[in-house]
């Protein structure tokens, strides 16, 4: 049982010396980004998946790009497959493309819907509305427009906050909920200090100023430092993500999700008065280098045990934070078993 990711944030916490040091490093442009090996297959895939074309192939499965007007914004999403709908919500600093390795297998049995969250990827970038409740309403309106009444829901990182908010606000329409590697604001393990980047990202205006022009350098630190298997996210993949975050407003929108954590914590406290009744699968990383290596208590499992009645916790020992990319085959098996109502115990642990 287990997990860890973005620990519980306390608004009263001060930036640590580490935070100031890293800000200085960023400002001088010396933050280290590991050289990455270009993967030609992923390069081609990334290039073909921009909005220049409506349809594209992933492992012989057809997906297509669309936009929808929801909740006062334009939301970009990718859809493919057939069957009951699964909605996949990505994390930071990623886009819908985070799920590229699991989408084809899931699409064999499900209609797979993968939005770019508000402000990220090819979705519009409003100045406000980055709290879980508001972003969940974006997704709910999208699902409604697509004509689905009930869904299976998956969230990773900040997408987990959105998924929890969605399930709490619309408990009768989420049949099963799977969440990955995130500390639910207000429900992290007691005594765990906040991670430096949560504090840094919540600082008004400063992160945008210091990171501007250095997005590749800055974001590469996360793709590498939070991974058990750094080669799982290639340079081509990083190029794809950074192309969106380095676009005007991209980094600011990402930071706004962190700045919404105190508001999320209040919303979550209110939601927690009624525990989620649907089955919940909480999946945590087993090894994150920049957080000290082995994770003995993944905070996603800790938090969901408080917030839901029926929770199964899984720690993926041979994975860091980027579970859909580091262990895609394992995740597909896990989700297929979970959503079909079969025991996940039949899925071999990594």
Secondary structure, 3 states (H helix, E strand, C coil): CCCCCCCCCCCCCCCCHHHHHHHHHHHHCCCCCCCCCCCHHHHHHHHHCCCCCCEEEECCEEEEEEEEEECCEEEEEEEEECCEEEEEECCCCCCHHHHHHHHHHHHCCEEEEEECCCCCCCCCCCCCCCCHHHHHHHHHHHHHHCCCCCEEEEEECHHHHHHHHHHHHCCCCEEEEEEECCCCCCCCCCCCCCCHHHHHHHCCCHHHHHHCCCHHHHHHHHHHHCCCCHHHCCHHHHHHHHHHHCCCCHHHHHHHHHHCHHHHHHHHHHHCCCCECCEEEEEEECEEHHHCEECCCCHHHHHHHHHECCEEEEEECCCCCCHHHHCHHHHHHHHHHHHHCCCHHHCCCC
